[in-house]
Amino acid sequence: MACRGFVMKWAKIEFIRISNKTPRGFRLNPYNQQRCGFRRETKRPEKKGNVTKDTNASPSEVVEGTPGPPLPLKGPRPTLFKPLMFTLGFTGCSFGAAAILQYESLRSRVQAAKDDAEAEKLIQGSQDMAYWHNWWNQLTDFQRRLILLMTMVDDFWSSLTEGQKTATGIIAINVVVLCCWRIPSTQRSMIKYFTSNPASKTQCLPMVLSSFSHYSIIHMVINMYVLWTFSSGIVSLLGKEQFLAVYLSASVISTMVSYMCKTATGRFYPSLGASGAVMVVLAGVCAKVPEAKLGIILLPMVTFTAGNALKALVAIDTVGLILGWRLFDHAAHLGGALFGVWYVAYGYKLIWNKREPFVKLWHNMRSPGDQGSRPGGGPGIGGGGPGPL
């Protein structure tokens, strides 16, 4: 889930020391990524008469000790005007880019179909099976094995649904970011750009990048398993391009909700994880098909409806937000879930179905000579929206 960090308090300490004096005990602790492990403030020496007593803890004790409550932020609370403007702008750009991507994808498919038809006419009758048999015999053993391997990979890729293919790209990005967390030289940049915190100087860009960032392998596996499970349903519901726009928008909207709750309560924790964006996928499918049966991977005998699962998740995150539970970023979860429910009910009518003037403008810019033709569309074209799965 969108867990609060293992990152130290920004203004108080320096997380990475580059000097050669760095103790070996100073290491990243994956446990702190799940339990909000903030580094304790160094205690000042206590003077008793003429004797000075040093009460500083060793670096190993500081990092691996029991996580304590967050230190209060000194100074004025951070303003959220820039993150709010970034959220609105990024959401608009995401849907605009998705509309253009859908247009270009349809255009390329139509052109590819025409080219394939012409190529098939040229090939017919010009070459028989004997030609390909002789070509195959001329290949080396290594080339044959390579072609067979590529054929197997292509068959596997073709067997995936459109949603699973889209989820595979998202999973690959998350794996790359997870590997970057293991490179010591990138730690400073990862903390700055791949963890979101309203008290940080860098507020906007981490709202997107933190949704592709996981430090714990278990954390990433859970999120990506949920995404993979519901990807086929949500993509068949919205289409690939609209799904990508909703997923990216949910990442910044859920982080914005988290920023607002952190600023209101004064609890400034770094957060990272794809849970806010994944929740929009789960909530969208559950809201559209509430009677669908779901189960638990380790308990197949336990089944429940998608509607009840969504209600339970929202209730747990609401209680966690009210009681101040610190294991997960419950505000981001709620932001993603509520955005998903709202979008499949009303949002696509207000956003996606209103894109036709923008697509026409792009069509006229793209093909000035074809201004009289009407650009094609995919799921939701011509006033349509999410339909039955």
C-alpha positions as CSV (number, residue, x, y, z in Angstrom):
1,M,0.0,0.0,0.0
2,A,1.0,3.7,-0.1
3,C,3.1,3.2,3.0
4,R,4.6,6.1,4.9
5,G,8.3,6.2,4.7
6,F,11.4,4.8,6.1
7,V,12.9,8.3,5.3
8,M,14.4,10.5,8.0
9,K,13.0,13.9,8.9
10,W,14.0,16.3,6.1
11,A,14.9,19.4,8.0
12,K,16.6,17.8,11.0
13,I,19.1,15.3,9.7
14,E,20.8,14.1,6.5
15,F,19.8,10.6,5.4
16,I,23.0,9.8,3.4
17,R,26.5,10.6,4.4
18,I,29.0,10.6,1.6
19,S,32.1,10.9,3.8
20,N,34.3,7.9,4.6
21,K,33.3,8.2,8.2
22,T,29.9,6.7,7.6
23,P,29.4,3.8,10.1
24,R,28.6,0.4,8.7
25,G,25.6,0.1,10.9
26,F,23.9,3.0,9.1
27,R,21.8,1.1,6.6
28,L,18.3,1.3,5.1
29,N,15.8,-0.7,7.1
30,P,12.9,-2.1,5.1
31,Y,10.8,-2.4,8.2
32,N,10.8,1.4,8.6
33,Q,9.2,1.8,5.2
34,Q,6.1,0.1,6.5
35,R,6.2,1.7,10.0
36,C,7.0,5.3,9.4
37,G,10.5,5.0,10.9
38,F,11.8,8.5,11.5
39,R,15.2,9.1,12.9
40,R,15.3,10.4,16.4
41,E,16.7,13.9,17.0
42,T,20.2,13.7,18.5
43,K,20.2,14.6,22.2
44,R,22.4,17.3,23.5
45,P,25.0,16.5,26.1
46,E,23.7,16.9,29.7
47,K,26.0,18.7,32.2
48,K,26.0,17.6,35.8
49,G,28.3,19.9,37.7
50,N,31.7,19.7,36.0
51,V,30.9,16.4,34.3
52,T,29.5,16.3,30.8
53,K,27.4,13.2,29.9
54,D,27.0,12.3,26.2
55,T,23.6,10.7,25.6
56,N,23.9,10.4,21.8
57,A,22.8,7.1,20.4
58,S,24.9,5.2,17.9
59,P,23.8,5.3,14.2
60,S,22.8,1.7,14.4
61,E,20.5,2.3,17.3
62,V,19.0,5.4,15.7
63,V,18.0,3.7,12.5
64,E,16.9,0.3,13.8
65,G,15.3,1.4,17.0
66,T,11.6,1.4,17.7
67,P,9.9,4.1,15.5
68,G,8.7,7.0,17.5
69,P,6.1,9.7,16.8
70,P,6.8,12.2,14.1
71,L,8.5,15.4,15.2
72,P,6.3,18.5,14.8
73,L,7.1,20.7,11.8
74,K,8.5,24.0,12.9
75,G,7.6,27.2,11.1
76,P,4.5,27.8,8.9
77,R,2.5,25.0,7.4
78,P,3.3,24.3,3.7
79,T,1.0,25.8,1.2
80,L,-0.8,23.5,-1.2
81,F,-1.5,26.0,-4.0
82,K,1.2,24.6,-6.3
83,P,0.3,21.0,-5.8
84,L,-3.3,21.8,-6.4
85,M,-2.5,23.6,-9.7
86,F,-0.2,20.7,-10.7
87,T,-3.0,18.2,-10.0
88,L,-5.5,20.0,-12.2
89,G,-2.9,20.6,-15.0
90,F,-1.5,17.1,-14.9
91,T,-5.0,15.6,-15.0
92,G,-6.1,17.7,-17.9
93,C,-2.8,16.9,-19.8
94,S,-3.3,13.2,-19.1
95,F,-6.7,13.1,-20.7
96,G,-5.7,15.3,-23.6
97,A,-2.7,13.1,-24.3
98,A,-4.9,10.0,-24.0
99,A,-7.3,11.4,-26.6
100,I,-4.4,12.1,-29.0
101,L,-2.9,8.7,-28.3
102,Q,-6.2,7.0,-29.1
103,Y,-6.6,9.0,-32.4
104,E,-3.0,8.1,-33.5
105,S,-3.5,4.5,-32.6
106,L,-6.6,4.2,-34.6
107,R,-5.0,6.0,-37.5
108,S,-2.0,3.7,-37.5
109,R,-4.2,0.6,-37.3
110,V,-6.2,1.6,-40.3
111,Q,-3.0,2.3,-42.3
112,A,-1.4,-1.0,-41.1
113,A,-4.5,-2.9,-42.3
114,K,-4.2,-1.3,-45.8
115,D,-0.5,-2.1,-46.0
116,D,-1.1,-5.7,-45.0
117,A,-3.8,-6.1,-47.6
118,E,-1.5,-4.8,-50.3
119,A,1.4,-6.9,-49.2
120,E,-0.7,-10.0,-49.1
121,K,-1.8,-9.4,-52.7
122,L,1.9,-9.1,-53.8
123,I,3.0,-12.2,-52.0
124,Q,0.2,-14.5,-53.2
125,G,1.3,-16.7,-56.1
126,S,4.9,-15.3,-56.1
127,Q,6.4,-17.7,-53.6
128,D,5.4,-21.3,-52.6
129,M,6.2,-23.5,-49.6
130,A,9.4,-24.8,-51.3
131,Y,10.9,-21.3,-51.1
132,W,10.3,-21.1,-47.3
133,H,11.5,-24.6,-46.9
134,N,14.8,-23.8,-48.6
135,W,15.1,-20.6,-46.6
136,W,14.7,-22.5,-43.3
137,N,17.3,-25.1,-44.3
138,Q,19.9,-22.4,-44.9
139,L,19.6,-21.1,-41.3
140,T,22.1,-22.1,-38.7
141,D,21.0,-24.1,-35.6
142,F,21.4,-21.0,-33.4
143,Q,19.2,-18.9,-35.7
144,R,16.5,-21.5,-35.7
145,R,16.4,-21.7,-31.9
146,L,16.3,-17.9,-31.7
147,I,13.4,-17.8,-34.2
148,L,11.5,-20.4,-32.2
149,L,12.1,-18.6,-28.9
150,M,10.9,-15.3,-30.5
151,T,7.8,-17.2,-31.7
152,M,7.1,-18.5,-28.2
153,V,7.4,-15.0,-26.7
154,D,5.2,-13.6,-29.4
155,D,2.5,-16.3,-28.8
156,F,2.6,-15.6,-25.1
157,W,2.3,-11.9,-25.6
158,S,-0.6,-12.4,-28.0
159,S,-2.4,-14.6,-25.5
160,L,-2.6,-11.7,-23.0
161,T,-5.5,-9.4,-22.8
162,E,-5.2,-5.7,-23.7
163,G,-5.4,-4.9,-20.0
164,Q,-2.7,-7.4,-19.0
165,K,-0.4,-5.9,-21.7
166,T,-1.0,-2.4,-20.3
167,A,-0.4,-3.6,-16.7
168,T,2.8,-5.3,-17.8
169,G,4.3,-2.0,-18.8
170,I,3.3,-0.4,-15.5
171,I,4.8,-3.4,-13.6
172,A,8.1,-3.1,-15.5
173,I,8.4,0.6,-14.5
174,N,7.8,-0.3,-10.9
175,V,10.4,-3.0,-11.0
176,V,13.0,-0.6,-12.4
177,V,12.3,2.0,-9.7
178,L,12.5,-0.8,-7.1
179,C,16.0,-1.7,-8.4
180,C,17.0,2.0,-8.3
181,W,16.3,2.0,-4.5
182,R,19.1,-0.6,-4.1
183,I,21.7,1.6,-5.8
184,P,23.5,3.6,-3.1
185,S,24.5,6.5,-5.4
186,T,20.8,7.1,-6.3
187,Q,19.5,7.3,-2.7
188,R,19.5,11.0,-2.4
189,S,17.6,11.5,-5.7
190,M,15.1,8.7,-4.9
191,I,14.2,10.3,-1.6
192,K,13.8,13.7,-3.2
193,Y,11.7,12.7,-6.2
194,F,10.2,9.3,-5.4
195,T,8.7,10.0,-2.0
196,S,5.8,12.5,-1.6
197,N,5.7,14.9,1.4
198,P,3.9,18.3,1.5
199,A,6.7,19.5,3.8
200,S,9.4,18.8,1.2
201,K,10.7,21.5,-1.1
202,T,9.9,19.3,-4.1
203,Q,6.2,18.9,-3.9
204,C,4.8,18.4,-7.4
205,L,6.9,15.9,-9.3
206,P,6.9,13.3,-6.5
207,M,3.1,13.3,-6.7
208,V,3.5,11.3,-9.9
209,L,6.8,9.5,-9.4
210,S,6.0,8.2,-5.9
211,S,3.1,6.2,-7.4
212,F,5.7,4.1,-9.3
213,S,8.0,3.8,-6.3
214,H,8.2,0.9,-3.8
215,Y,11.0,0.1,-1.4
216,S,9.7,-3.2,-0.1
217,I,9.4,-6.1,-2.5
218,I,6.3,-7.4,-0.7
219,H,4.7,-4.0,-0.9
220,M,5.2,-3.9,-4.7
221,V,4.1,-7.5,-5.3
222,I,0.8,-6.9,-3.5
223,N,0.0,-3.7,-5.4
224,M,1.0,-5.1,-8.8
225,Y,-1.0,-8.3,-8.1
226,V,-4.1,-6.3,-7.6
227,L,-3.4,-4.2,-10.7
228,W,-2.9,-7.4,-12.8
229,T,-6.0,-9.0,-11.4
230,F,-8.3,-6.1,-12.3
231,S,-6.5,-4.8,-15.3
232,S,-8.5,-6.8,-17.9
233,G,-11.8,-5.6,-16.4
234,I,-10.9,-1.9,-16.2
235,V,-9.3,-1.8,-19.7
236,S,-12.3,-3.5,-21.3
237,L,-14.5,-1.0,-19.5
238,L,-12.6,2.1,-20.4
239,G,-10.2,1.3,-23.2
240,K,-6.4,1.4,-22.9
241,E,-5.9,5.1,-23.5
242,Q,-8.7,6.2,-21.1
243,F,-7.4,3.8,-18.5
244,L,-3.9,5.2,-18.6
245,A,-5.3,8.7,-18.2
246,V,-7.4,7.6,-15.2
247,Y,-4.5,5.8,-13.7
248,L,-2.1,8.7,-13.9
249,S,-4.7,11.2,-12.8
250,A,-5.5,9.0,-9.8
251,S,-1.8,9.0,-8.8
252,V,-1.8,12.8,-8.4
253,I,-5.3,13.1,-7.0
254,S,-4.7,10.5,-4.3
255,T,-1.5,12.2,-3.4
256,M,-3.2,15.6,-3.3
257,V,-5.8,14.2,-0.8
258,S,-2.9,12.8,1.3
259,Y,-1.2,16.2,1.2
260,M,-4.4,17.9,2.4
261,C,-4.9,15.5,5.3
262,K,-1.2,15.7,6.3
263,T,-1.3,19.5,6.3
264,A,-4.6,19.6,8.3
265,T,-3.3,17.2,11.0
266,G,0.3,18.4,11.0
267,R,1.6,14.9,10.5
268,F,4.2,15.2,7.7
269,Y,5.3,11.7,6.7
270,P,7.0,10.8,3.4
271,S,4.8,8.3,1.4
272,L,5.4,6.1,-1.6
273,G,3.6,3.3,-3.4
274,A,1.0,2.7,-6.1
275,S,-1.9,2.1,-3.8
276,G,-3.7,5.3,-4.6
277,A,-3.7,4.6,-8.3
278,V,-4.4,0.9,-7.8
279,M,-7.4,1.7,-5.7
280,V,-9.0,3.6,-8.6
281,V,-8.8,0.4,-10.7
282,L,-10.2,-1.8,-7.9
283,A,-12.9,0.7,-7.0
284,G,-13.9,1.3,-10.6
285,V,-14.5,-2.4,-11.3
286,C,-16.2,-3.0,-8.0
287,A,-18.5,0.0,-8.5
288,K,-19.4,-1.0,-12.1
289,V,-19.9,-4.7,-11.3
290,P,-20.8,-4.8,-7.6
291,E,-22.3,-8.3,-7.8
292,A,-19.0,-9.9,-9.2
293,K,-17.6,-12.6,-6.9
294,L,-14.1,-12.1,-5.5
295,G,-11.9,-14.3,-3.3
296,I,-8.7,-14.3,-1.3
297,I,-5.7,-16.0,-3.0
298,L,-4.7,-18.0,0.1
299,L,-8.3,-18.7,1.1
300,P,-10.2,-19.8,-2.1
301,M,-13.1,-21.1,0.0
302,V,-13.9,-17.5,1.1
303,T,-15.8,-15.5,-1.4
304,F,-17.6,-12.2,-1.3
305,T,-19.1,-9.7,-3.7
306,A,-17.1,-6.8,-5.2
307,G,-19.5,-4.3,-3.7
308,N,-19.0,-5.6,-0.2
309,A,-15.2,-5.7,-0.7
310,L,-15.2,-2.0,-1.7
311,K,-17.4,-1.0,1.2
312,A,-15.0,-2.9,3.6
313,L,-11.9,-1.2,2.2
314,V,-13.4,2.2,2.4
315,A,-14.6,1.6,5.9
316,I,-11.1,0.4,7.1
317,D,-9.3,3.4,5.5
318,T,-11.9,5.8,7.0
319,V,-11.3,4.4,10.5
320,G,-7.6,4.4,10.0
321,L,-7.6,8.0,8.9
322,I,-9.8,9.1,11.9
323,L,-7.8,7.1,14.4
324,G,-4.4,8.1,12.9
325,W,-3.1,4.7,12.0
326,R,0.3,5.1,10.6
327,L,0.9,1.8,8.8
328,F,-0.6,2.9,5.5
329,D,-1.5,6.3,3.9
330,H,-5.2,5.9,4.3
331,A,-6.0,9.3,2.9
332,A,-4.4,8.3,-0.4
333,H,-6.4,5.1,-0.4
334,L,-9.6,7.0,0.1
335,G,-8.7,9.5,-2.5
336,G,-8.1,6.9,-5.1
337,A,-11.2,4.8,-4.2
338,L,-13.5,7.8,-4.3
339,F,-12.1,9.1,-7.6
340,G,-12.6,5.6,-9.1
341,V,-16.3,5.4,-8.0
342,W,-16.9,9.0,-9.1
343,Y,-15.3,8.5,-12.5
344,V,-17.2,5.4,-13.6
345,A,-20.5,6.9,-12.4
346,Y,-20.2,10.5,-13.6
347,G,-16.6,11.5,-14.5
348,Y,-16.4,9.9,-18.0
349,K,-19.5,11.8,-19.1
350,L,-17.9,15.1,-17.9
351,I,-14.4,14.5,-19.2
352,W,-13.9,11.7,-21.7
353,N,-17.1,12.2,-23.7
354,K,-16.4,15.9,-24.1
355,R,-13.1,15.3,-25.9
356,E,-14.5,15.3,-29.4
357,P,-13.8,19.1,-30.1
358,F,-10.2,18.6,-28.9
359,V,-9.7,15.5,-31.1
360,K,-11.2,17.4,-34.1
361,L,-8.7,20.3,-33.5
362,W,-5.8,17.8,-33.4
363,H,-7.2,16.1,-36.5
364,N,-7.2,19.4,-38.4
365,M,-3.7,20.2,-37.2
366,R,-2.5,16.7,-38.0
367,S,-4.1,16.5,-41.5
368,P,-5.0,20.0,-42.8
369,G,-6.2,18.5,-46.1
370,D,-8.8,16.2,-44.4
371,Q,-10.8,18.7,-42.4
372,G,-14.1,17.4,-43.7
373,S,-13.5,13.9,-42.4
374,R,-14.5,12.8,-38.9
375,P,-11.8,11.3,-36.8
376,G,-12.5,7.8,-35.6
377,G,-12.8,6.7,-32.0
378,G,-12.6,3.7,-29.7
379,P,-14.4,3.0,-26.4
380,G,-16.6,6.0,-25.5
381,I,-16.5,7.6,-29.0
382,G,-19.6,9.4,-30.0
383,G,-21.0,9.9,-26.5
384,G,-20.5,6.4,-25.3
385,G,-18.8,5.6,-22.0
386,P,-18.1,2.7,-19.7
387,G,-20.3,-0.3,-20.7
388,P,-20.7,-3.7,-19.2
389,L,-17.6,-5.8,-18.7
